[in-house]
Amino acid sequence: MDELQPPHRGGPPWRSGARSRTAAGLPWVSTAVLLVFVMVGTGFAEEGQGRRPLDLAARLLLLVAVGVLLLRRRRPVVAVATTCAATLVYLAAGYPYGPVFVAVAVGCFSAIVTGHREAAWWSLGGLWAGHVLVSHWLYRWLPPDGDRAAPWTQQGFITAWVVAVVAAAELLRVRREQWAAARAEREAAERRRADEERLRMARELHDVLAHSVSVINVQAGVGLALLDSDPEQARTALTTIKGASKEALDEVRQVLANLRTPGDAPTSPAPGLDRLPELVEQAAAAGLTVTVGSDGDPVAVPPGAGLAAFRIVQEALTNVVRHSGSRTAEVHIGYGSGRLRLRIDDAGPATGGDAGGIGNGLVGMRERAAALGGTIEAGPRPDGGFRVLAELPFTGPDRDRRPPEPPEETT
């Protein structure tokens, strides 16, 4: 059974279909067309050359020179070497020049573009050197009788033809390598985009679920503790759980919807710094008092930087709820020239581990900051507690555009 080879993936797109159809077998059609062209064309070309007429031996040599090209994809070295050798024997026997050189060019092209450059050069160089030897020195002892040395102008034409074939084959080889490299680069870029999208989705889901589940966990504990002694407070805790779970489900649905249909626009805008009051309310429902402050002139923050800032503050407050014994936290926002600075502090102490957490939360915060070219630092404060410092650069047409000023009050 013939060995199956995968179709070559380089080259222009309009050639991929034809190649995939013939790569599994031998190139019968193209070789048959070339054989007919060489046989018929040589019959027309022999007129007026004064060389040995075509006979059965000549036809057999032409058949070998062209027929071996059936192996030019599987055995390119054998194909080009045999074609050049058969052509040299054909010319040394005194048969007329003709389209047999087309078969040599095809064999040379096939060897070079498949990476067997030295084999093609040696075979073609051997044919050229053998032709020079036959046409200028050995013609006295070779047919046809009475033959004379070939003019050097003819040899110059053949030399130019050899150089042209090699140059064209090398150019095609380089182009195929460029096509293959471009295709590999596109595939690598697609894989990178897919990995980045999966990472972004994982960060979104982690931040949404970690914060909401932490609030639900705290409120569930409050509700269980007060269920008998203070049913009204337990009802409030259950109401908070219901609201937090509903918000988490809505955000998870939005993330999953974007994952299923990445080309569609999101159904609601991404969270930004304008939703910090919601975080403060959720933290308050979990028993955490959050103080928010700022300095600098507020500017309109692009959606990407706003989402990253919101998620960083959300994750930092979630870690305070889960890992810190402090019931207070401070959030400070600093607006600079194209930069946003965040500082989240809690007084500590840690309960059962770092106040900042040791899971994927800090990793996600660092990834969000790095995606914008920013930095983030998280660690214990010298006076106790835990601090998260983030600096997020942002650019864009709305970078320095300030939000509209509120109307002045009149008296």
C-alpha positions as CSV (number, residue, x, y, z in Angstrom):
1,M,0.0,0.0,0.0
2,D,1.3,3.5,-0.9
3,E,2.4,5.6,2.0
4,L,0.1,8.4,2.8
5,Q,1.5,11.9,3.3
6,P,-0.3,14.8,4.9
7,P,-0.9,17.7,2.5
8,H,1.6,20.6,2.7
9,R,0.2,23.6,4.5
10,G,2.4,26.3,3.0
11,G,1.7,28.2,-0.1
12,P,-1.2,30.3,-1.4
13,P,-4.7,29.3,-0.4
14,W,-5.9,28.6,-4.0
15,R,-3.4,25.7,-4.3
16,S,-4.3,23.9,-1.0
17,G,-7.3,22.1,-2.5
18,A,-5.5,20.7,-5.5
19,R,-2.5,19.6,-3.3
20,S,-4.7,17.9,-0.8
21,R,-6.4,15.9,-3.5
22,T,-3.1,14.6,-5.0
23,A,-0.8,14.4,-1.9
24,A,-2.2,11.0,-0.9
25,G,-1.1,9.4,-4.2
26,L,1.2,10.0,-7.1
27,P,1.0,13.0,-9.4
28,W,-0.3,11.0,-12.3
29,V,-2.1,13.7,-14.2
30,S,0.6,16.3,-14.2
31,T,3.3,13.7,-15.1
32,A,1.1,12.3,-17.9
33,V,0.6,15.8,-19.4
34,L,4.3,16.5,-19.1
35,L,5.1,13.2,-20.8
36,V,2.8,13.9,-23.8
37,F,4.3,17.4,-24.1
38,V,7.9,16.1,-24.1
39,M,7.2,13.3,-26.5
40,V,5.2,15.4,-29.0
41,G,7.3,18.5,-28.6
42,T,10.6,16.6,-29.2
43,G,9.2,15.2,-32.4
44,F,8.6,18.7,-33.7
45,A,11.9,20.1,-32.3
46,E,14.1,17.5,-34.1
47,E,13.4,19.0,-37.5
48,G,16.3,21.1,-38.7
49,Q,18.7,20.2,-35.9
50,G,20.8,17.7,-38.0
51,R,21.1,15.4,-35.0
52,R,20.3,11.7,-34.6
53,P,16.6,11.0,-35.3
54,L,14.4,9.8,-32.6
55,D,14.1,6.0,-32.3
56,L,12.9,3.5,-29.7
57,A,16.0,4.1,-27.4
58,A,15.4,7.9,-27.5
59,R,11.7,7.4,-26.6
60,L,12.7,5.1,-23.7
61,L,15.2,7.7,-22.4
62,L,12.5,10.4,-22.6
63,L,10.1,8.1,-20.8
64,V,12.5,7.4,-18.0
65,A,13.4,11.2,-17.7
66,V,9.7,12.1,-17.3
67,G,8.3,9.0,-15.7
68,V,10.6,9.1,-12.7
69,L,9.0,12.5,-11.8
70,L,6.1,10.5,-10.4
71,L,8.3,10.1,-7.4
72,R,9.2,13.8,-7.1
73,R,7.1,14.3,-4.0
74,R,8.1,11.1,-2.1
75,R,11.6,10.7,-3.4
76,P,12.7,14.1,-4.8
77,V,16.4,13.3,-4.7
78,V,15.9,10.1,-6.8
79,A,13.6,11.9,-9.2
80,V,16.0,14.9,-9.9
81,A,19.1,12.7,-10.1
82,T,17.5,10.1,-12.5
83,T,16.0,12.8,-14.7
84,C,19.3,14.6,-15.1
85,A,21.2,11.3,-15.7
86,A,18.7,10.2,-18.3
87,T,18.8,13.6,-20.0
88,L,22.6,13.5,-20.1
89,V,22.6,10.1,-21.7
90,Y,19.9,11.3,-24.2
91,L,22.1,14.3,-25.2
92,A,25.3,12.3,-25.3
93,A,23.6,9.8,-27.7
94,G,23.2,12.6,-30.1
95,Y,19.4,13.0,-30.0
96,P,17.9,16.4,-30.6
97,Y,17.4,19.1,-28.1
98,G,13.8,19.7,-27.0
99,P,11.3,19.8,-24.2
100,V,13.2,17.3,-22.1
101,F,14.8,20.2,-20.3
102,V,11.3,21.0,-18.9
103,A,11.4,17.7,-17.1
104,V,14.8,18.6,-15.7
105,A,13.3,21.9,-14.5
106,V,10.4,20.2,-12.8
107,G,12.6,17.7,-11.0
108,C,14.9,20.5,-9.9
109,F,12.0,22.6,-8.6
110,S,10.6,19.7,-6.7
111,A,13.9,18.9,-5.0
112,I,14.7,22.5,-4.0
113,V,11.3,23.4,-2.6
114,T,11.2,20.2,-0.5
115,G,14.6,21.1,1.1
116,H,17.0,18.9,-1.0
117,R,18.9,21.9,-2.4
118,E,22.3,20.2,-2.6
119,A,20.9,17.2,-4.5
120,A,19.3,19.5,-7.0
121,W,22.5,21.6,-7.4
122,W,24.7,18.5,-7.8
123,S,22.3,16.9,-10.3
124,L,21.9,20.0,-12.4
125,G,25.6,20.9,-12.2
126,G,26.5,17.4,-13.3
127,L,24.1,17.7,-16.3
128,W,25.7,21.0,-17.2
129,A,29.3,19.8,-16.8
130,G,28.5,16.6,-18.7
131,H,26.9,18.6,-21.6
132,V,30.0,20.8,-21.8
133,L,32.2,17.8,-21.9
134,V,30.1,16.0,-24.6
135,S,29.5,19.1,-26.8
136,H,33.1,20.4,-26.8
137,W,35.4,17.4,-26.3
138,L,33.7,14.0,-26.6
139,Y,31.6,14.8,-29.6
140,R,34.3,13.1,-31.9
141,W,33.6,9.7,-30.5
142,L,29.8,10.0,-29.9
143,P,27.0,10.0,-32.4
144,P,26.0,11.4,-34.8
145,D,28.9,10.9,-37.2
146,G,30.5,14.0,-38.4
147,D,29.2,16.1,-35.6
148,R,31.1,19.4,-34.7
149,A,31.7,21.2,-31.5
150,A,28.8,23.2,-30.3
151,P,29.2,27.0,-30.4
152,W,30.0,28.6,-27.1
153,T,27.0,30.9,-27.5
154,Q,24.8,27.8,-27.2
155,Q,26.6,26.8,-24.0
156,G,26.1,30.4,-22.7
157,F,22.4,30.0,-23.3
158,I,22.3,26.7,-21.5
159,T,24.2,28.2,-18.6
160,A,21.8,31.0,-18.3
161,W,18.9,28.5,-18.4
162,V,20.5,26.5,-15.6
163,V,21.0,29.7,-13.5
164,A,17.4,30.8,-14.1
165,V,16.0,27.4,-13.1
166,V,18.0,27.4,-9.8
167,A,17.1,31.0,-9.1
168,A,13.4,30.5,-9.7
169,A,13.4,27.3,-7.6
170,E,15.1,29.1,-4.7
171,L,12.7,31.9,-4.9
172,L,9.8,29.5,-4.8
173,R,11.4,27.7,-1.8
174,V,11.8,31.0,0.1
175,R,8.2,32.0,-0.7
176,R,6.9,28.6,0.6
177,E,8.9,29.0,3.8
178,Q,7.4,32.5,4.2
179,W,3.9,31.2,3.7
180,A,4.5,28.4,6.2
181,A,6.0,30.8,8.8
182,A,3.1,33.2,8.3
183,R,0.6,30.4,8.8
184,A,2.4,29.2,11.9
185,E,2.4,32.8,13.2
186,R,-1.3,33.1,12.6
187,E,-2.0,29.8,14.4
188,A,0.2,30.8,17.3
189,A,-1.6,34.2,17.5
190,E,-5.0,32.5,17.5
191,R,-3.8,30.2,20.3
192,R,-2.6,33.1,22.3
193,R,-5.8,35.0,21.9
194,A,-7.8,31.9,22.9
195,D,-5.6,31.4,26.0
196,E,-5.9,35.1,26.9
197,E,-9.7,34.9,26.5
198,R,-9.9,31.8,28.7
199,L,-7.7,33.5,31.3
200,R,-9.9,36.6,31.3
201,M,-13.0,34.6,31.7
202,A,-11.4,32.7,34.6
203,R,-10.5,35.9,36.3
204,E,-14.0,37.3,35.9
205,L,-15.6,34.2,37.2
206,H,-13.2,34.0,40.2
207,D,-13.7,37.6,41.1
208,V,-17.5,37.5,40.8
209,L,-17.9,34.2,42.7
210,A,-15.2,34.8,45.4
211,H,-16.7,38.1,46.4
212,S,-20.4,37.1,46.3
213,V,-19.8,33.7,48.0
214,S,-17.8,35.4,50.8
215,V,-20.7,37.8,51.4
216,I,-23.1,34.9,51.3
217,N,-21.0,32.9,53.7
218,V,-20.7,35.7,56.3
219,Q,-24.4,36.5,56.1
220,A,-25.4,32.8,56.3
221,G,-23.3,32.6,59.6
222,V,-25.1,35.7,60.9
223,G,-28.5,34.3,60.0
224,L,-27.8,31.0,61.6
225,A,-26.6,32.7,64.8
226,L,-29.5,35.0,65.1
227,L,-32.3,32.8,63.7
228,D,-33.8,32.1,67.2
229,S,-32.7,35.2,69.2
230,D,-33.2,37.9,66.6
231,P,-35.4,36.7,63.7
232,E,-35.6,40.2,62.1
233,Q,-31.8,40.5,61.9
234,A,-31.7,37.0,60.5
235,R,-34.3,38.1,57.8
236,T,-32.0,41.0,56.9
237,A,-29.1,38.5,56.5
238,L,-31.2,36.3,54.3
239,T,-32.2,39.3,52.2
240,T,-28.6,40.2,51.7
241,I,-27.8,36.6,50.7
242,K,-30.6,36.8,48.1
243,G,-29.3,40.0,46.6
244,A,-25.7,38.9,46.5
245,S,-26.6,35.6,44.9
246,K,-28.8,37.3,42.3
247,E,-26.0,39.7,41.4
248,A,-23.5,36.9,41.2
249,L,-25.8,34.9,38.9
250,D,-26.4,37.9,36.7
251,E,-22.7,38.5,36.2
252,V,-21.9,34.8,35.7
253,R,-24.6,34.6,33.0
254,Q,-23.1,37.7,31.3
255,V,-19.6,36.1,31.3
256,L,-20.9,32.8,30.0
257,A,-23.0,34.6,27.3
258,N,-19.9,36.4,26.1
259,L,-18.0,33.1,26.1
260,R,-20.7,31.4,24.0
261,T,-21.0,34.3,21.5
262,P,-17.7,36.2,21.6
263,G,-18.8,38.4,18.6
264,D,-21.8,39.9,20.4
265,A,-21.7,43.0,22.5
266,P,-22.2,42.5,26.2
267,T,-25.8,43.1,27.4
268,S,-24.7,45.4,30.1
269,P,-21.6,47.7,30.6
270,A,-18.6,46.3,32.4
271,P,-18.3,47.3,36.1
272,G,-16.2,50.3,36.8
273,L,-15.4,52.8,39.6
274,D,-18.9,54.2,39.4
275,R,-20.0,50.9,41.1
276,L,-17.8,51.3,44.1
277,P,-20.8,52.3,46.3
278,E,-22.3,48.9,45.6
279,L,-19.1,47.3,46.9
280,V,-19.3,49.4,50.0
281,E,-22.9,48.4,50.6
282,Q,-22.1,44.7,50.1
283,A,-19.1,45.0,52.4
284,A,-21.3,46.7,55.0
285,A,-23.9,43.9,54.7
286,A,-21.0,41.5,55.5
287,G,-20.1,43.5,58.6
288,L,-17.2,45.5,57.1
289,T,-17.1,49.3,57.3
290,V,-15.4,50.8,54.2
291,T,-14.2,54.3,53.9
292,V,-13.5,55.7,50.4
293,G,-11.3,58.6,49.7
294,S,-9.6,60.2,46.6
295,D,-7.1,62.8,45.6
296,G,-6.4,64.5,42.3
297,D,-8.8,65.6,39.6
298,P,-11.1,62.8,38.6
299,V,-10.9,61.9,35.0
300,A,-13.0,59.6,32.8
301,V,-11.3,56.1,33.0
302,P,-11.5,53.8,30.0
303,P,-13.6,50.7,30.5
304,G,-10.6,48.3,30.6
305,A,-8.9,50.2,33.4
306,G,-12.2,50.8,35.2
307,L,-13.0,47.1,35.2
308,A,-9.5,46.2,36.4
309,A,-9.7,48.8,39.2
310,F,-13.2,47.6,40.3
311,R,-12.1,43.9,40.4
312,I,-8.9,44.8,42.3
313,V,-10.9,46.7,45.0
314,Q,-13.5,43.9,45.0
315,E,-10.9,41.2,45.5
316,A,-9.1,43.2,48.2
317,L,-12.3,43.8,50.2
318,T,-13.2,40.1,49.8
319,N,-9.9,39.1,51.3
320,V,-10.5,41.4,54.2
321,V,-13.9,39.8,54.8
322,R,-12.5,36.3,54.6
323,H,-9.0,36.5,56.1
324,S,-8.8,39.6,58.4
325,G,-10.1,40.1,61.9
326,S,-10.5,43.8,61.2
327,R,-14.0,45.1,60.6
328,T,-12.9,48.3,58.8
329,A,-11.1,49.0,55.6
330,E,-9.9,52.1,53.7
331,V,-10.0,52.5,49.9
332,H,-8.1,55.4,48.4
333,I,-8.1,56.4,44.8
334,G,-5.5,58.7,43.3
335,Y,-5.9,60.3,39.9
336,G,-2.7,61.2,38.0
337,S,-1.7,62.0,34.5
338,G,-2.9,58.9,32.6
339,R,-2.6,56.8,35.8
340,L,-4.9,55.5,38.4
341,R,-3.5,54.6,41.9
342,L,-5.4,52.4,44.3
343,R,-4.7,51.7,48.0
344,I,-6.7,49.3,50.1
345,D,-5.8,49.0,53.8
346,D,-7.2,47.0,56.7
347,A,-6.0,47.1,60.3
348,G,-5.8,43.3,60.7
349,P,-4.9,41.0,62.4
350,A,-5.1,38.0,60.0
351,T,-7.4,35.1,61.0
352,G,-6.0,31.7,60.2
353,G,-3.7,33.0,57.5
354,D,-2.6,36.1,55.6
355,A,-4.9,39.0,55.6
356,G,-4.5,39.2,51.9
357,G,-5.3,35.6,51.1
358,I,-3.1,33.0,49.5
359,G,-5.3,31.7,46.6
360,N,-5.9,32.9,43.1
361,G,-7.1,36.3,44.1
362,L,-3.8,38.0,44.4
363,V,-2.6,36.2,41.2
364,G,-5.7,37.5,39.4
365,M,-5.0,41.1,40.6
366,R,-1.5,41.0,39.4
367,E,-2.6,39.6,36.0
368,R,-5.1,42.4,35.6
369,A,-2.5,45.1,36.5
370,A,0.1,43.5,34.2
371,A,-2.4,43.4,31.3
372,L,-2.6,47.2,31.4
373,G,1.1,47.6,31.9
374,G,0.7,48.4,35.6
375,T,2.0,47.1,38.9
376,I,0.6,45.8,42.1
377,E,2.0,45.2,45.5
378,A,0.3,43.3,48.3
379,G,1.7,42.5,51.8
380,P,1.6,43.2,55.5
381,R,1.9,46.8,56.7
382,P,4.7,47.7,59.2
383,D,2.1,48.7,61.8
384,G,0.0,45.6,61.3
385,G,-2.8,44.8,58.9
386,F,-2.6,44.4,55.2
387,R,-2.2,46.7,52.2
388,V,-2.8,46.4,48.5
389,L,-1.2,49.1,46.2
390,A,-2.0,49.1,42.5
391,E,-1.0,51.5,39.8
392,L,-2.9,51.3,36.5
393,P,-1.8,53.3,33.5
394,F,-4.5,54.0,30.9
395,T,-4.5,55.6,27.5
396,G,-7.2,56.4,24.9
397,P,-9.1,59.3,23.5
398,D,-11.0,59.8,26.7
399,R,-7.9,59.7,28.9
400,D,-7.8,63.4,29.8
401,R,-11.4,64.1,29.4
402,R,-13.0,65.1,32.6
403,P,-16.5,64.2,33.5
404,P,-19.1,67.1,33.2
405,E,-19.1,69.5,36.0
406,P,-22.3,69.6,38.1
407,P,-24.4,72.8,37.7
408,E,-23.6,75.6,40.1
409,E,-26.0,76.2,42.8
410,T,-27.8,79.5,42.7
411,T,-29.0,81.4,45.7
